């Protein structure tokens, strides 16, 4: 049971802490409360888990909000503000964040071609920047259980459109496991386990961990 040498984390075809940027867009009260494609509490648990994973594994984080400065919208929900404490937000008026100069610059300045992209709603604030990013040569990965739309049909149509353009659909547990990759990377194992606990997936991860002891 010998792990192979760690592959080049920047050139790895899979997501690694060294080759991906985490993008989070518009997890604000109005948007969260309008989600009808999945259970809202589960959505919150999952997006907070994604945000915490980005912090745990040291990913660059681009966090955007819409219409806070204009007074038309509220800041992100408290759970996100807590998970991303200290991470600045880029406020904008555009529905498509890729059409905001500061947002696009932040993504480009991160210097990574793999984007883990999350947003509310799937059909608009996720789909539009995802399509633009793909057209500019980025790889877009969407944790489908951490994003949501105003209906199941709207959510699914948005995901399908991104996938047809070359985007990759992943799940929240897959994201955690892809970033961790090896139990021998012991420094992040406690946080890795806690991510599953906080998002409700405790049984399988505890069993796996017990077997390594």
C-alpha positions in Angstrom: 0.0 0.0 0.0 2.5 2.6 -1.2 1.2 5.8 -2.6 2.9 6.9 -5.8 4.9 10.2 -5.7 2.7 13.2 -5.7 2.1 14.2 -9.3 2.9 17.7 -10.4 0.0 19.6 -8.6 0.0 22.4 -11.1 -0.1 20.2 -14.2 -2.4 17.5 -12.8 -5.5 16.8 -14.9 -7.5 16.5 -11.7 -8.3 19.4 -9.3 -5.6 20.2 -6.8 -5.0 23.0 -4.3 -2.3 24.3 -6.6 -4.2 24.4 -9.9 -7.7 25.7 -9.1 -9.5 28.9 -8.2 -12.8 28.9 -6.2 -15.4 31.3 -7.5 -18.5 32.0 -5.4 -21.2 34.4 -6.7 -24.4 35.8 -5.1 -25.2 33.6 -2.1 -27.3 36.5 -0.7 -30.6 36.2 1.1 -32.9 37.0 -1.8 -31.2 34.5 -4.0 -31.1 31.8 -1.4 -34.7 32.3 -0.5 -35.8 32.0 -4.1 -34.2 28.6 -4.7 -36.7 25.9 -5.7 -34.4 23.2 -7.2 -33.3 21.7 -4.0 -33.7 21.9 -0.2 -32.4 25.3 0.8 -30.7 24.1 4.1 -28.9 21.4 2.2 -27.8 24.0 -0.4 -26.5 26.2 2.4 -24.6 23.3 4.0 -23.1 22.3 0.7 -21.9 25.8 -0.4 -20.5 26.5 3.1 -18.6 23.2 2.8 -17.2 24.3 -0.6 -16.2 27.6 0.8 -14.5 26.0 3.8 -12.7 23.5 1.6 -11.3 26.4 -0.5 -10.0 27.9 2.7 -8.6 24.6 4.1 -6.7 23.8 0.9 -5.6 27.4 0.3 -7.2 28.0 -3.0 -7.5 31.6 -4.4 -11.0 32.7 -3.8 -13.0 35.2 -5.9 -16.2 36.2 -4.1 -18.7 38.4 -5.8 -22.0 39.9 -4.8 -24.6 41.9 -6.8 -26.2 45.2 -5.9 -25.1 45.6 -2.3 -23.6 49.0 -2.9 -26.7 50.2 -4.7 -28.8 49.2 -1.8 -31.0 46.9 -3.9 -29.6 43.7 -2.3 -28.2 42.4 1.0 -24.7 41.1 1.8 -24.0 37.3 1.6 -25.8 35.1 4.1 -24.1 34.9 7.5 -22.9 31.4 7.0 -20.9 32.4 4.0 -19.6 35.5 5.6 -18.3 33.4 8.5 -16.8 30.7 6.2 -15.0 33.3 4.1 -14.1 35.8 6.9 -11.4 38.1 5.6 -12.0 37.3 2.0 -13.1 40.6 0.2 -16.2 40.7 -2.0 -16.4 42.2 -5.5 -19.7 44.0 -5.8 -21.2 44.5 -9.2 -24.4 45.5 -11.1 -24.0 43.0 -14.0 -26.0 39.8 -13.9 -23.1 38.2 -15.8 -20.1 38.7 -13.4 -17.7 38.1 -16.3 -18.9 41.5 -17.6 -17.6 43.2 -14.5 -14.1 44.5 -14.9 -12.9 43.9 -11.3 -14.3 40.3 -11.2 -12.7 39.3 -14.4 -9.4 40.8 -13.4 -9.5 38.9 -10.0 -10.1 35.6 -11.8 -7.2 36.3 -14.3 -4.9 37.5 -11.5 -5.3 34.2 -9.7 -3.4 32.7 -12.6 -5.2 29.3 -12.7 -7.1 27.8 -15.6 -9.3 25.5 -13.5 -12.3 27.3 -12.0 -14.5 25.7 -9.4 -17.5 27.9 -10.0 -20.6 28.3 -7.8 -23.4 30.8 -8.0 -27.1 31.5 -7.5 -29.0 31.2 -9.8 -27.8 28.4 -11.9 -29.7 29.6 -15.0 -28.2 33.1 -15.0 -25.4 34.1 -12.6 -23.7 30.7 -13.0 -24.4 29.9 -16.6 -23.3 33.3 -18.1 -19.9 33.6 -16.6 -19.2 29.9 -17.0 -19.9 30.2 -20.7 -17.7 33.2 -21.0 -14.9 31.6 -19.0 -15.0 28.5 -21.2 -14.8 30.6 -24.3 -11.6 32.2 -23.0 -9.9 28.8 -22.4 -10.7 28.2 -18.7 -11.9 24.8 -17.4 -15.1 25.2 -15.4 -16.1 22.7 -12.7 -19.6 23.1 -11.2 -20.5 21.4 -7.9 -24.1 20.7 -8.9 -25.3 20.1 -5.3 -24.0 23.5 -4.1 -25.8 25.6 -6.8 -29.5 26.1 -7.4 -32.1 27.7 -9.6 -35.6 29.1 -9.4 -37.0 25.7 -10.5 -35.7 22.3 -11.2 -36.1 22.9 -14.9 -34.2 26.1 -14.8 -31.4 24.6 -12.8 -31.1 21.5 -15.1 -31.2 23.6 -18.3 -28.4 25.9 -17.0 -26.3 22.9 -16.1 -26.9 21.3 -19.5 -25.9 24.4 -21.3 -22.7 24.7 -19.4 -21.9 21.0 -20.0 -22.6 21.3 -23.7 -20.1 24.1 -23.8 -17.4 21.9 -22.2 -18.0 22.5 -18.4 -17.5 19.6 -16.0 -20.2 18.6 -13.5 -18.9 17.4 -10.0 -20.4 16.9 -6.6 -19.5 18.4 -3.2 -18.1 15.1 -1.8 -16.1 14.6 -5.1 -14.6 18.1 -4.7 -13.5 17.3 -1.1 -12.0 14.0 -2.1 -10.3 15.4 -5.3 -8.5 18.1 -3.3 -7.4 15.7 -0.5 -6.6 12.8 -2.8 -4.5 10.8 -0.3 -5.0 10.0 3.4 -1.2 10.2 3.8 -1.5 14.0 3.4 -2.1 14.0 7.1 -2.0 17.8 7.7 -5.4 18.3 6.1 -7.1 15.0 7.2 -8.8 16.4 10.3 -10.3 19.3 8.3 -11.2 16.9 5.4 -13.2 14.8 7.8 -14.8 17.8 9.3 -16.0 19.0 5.9 -18.0 15.8 5.6 -19.3 16.1 9.1 -20.5 19.7 8.5 -22.2 18.7 5.2 -23.8 15.6 6.7 -21.7 12.9 5.0 -20.2 11.4 8.2 -20.7 7.6 8.0 -18.6 6.7 5.0 -15.8 9.1 5.8 -15.5 7.9 9.3 -15.4 4.3 8.1 -12.7 5.1 5.6 -10.6 6.9 8.2 -10.9 4.2 10.7 -9.5 1.7 8.2 -6.3 3.8 7.8 -5.4 3.7 11.5 
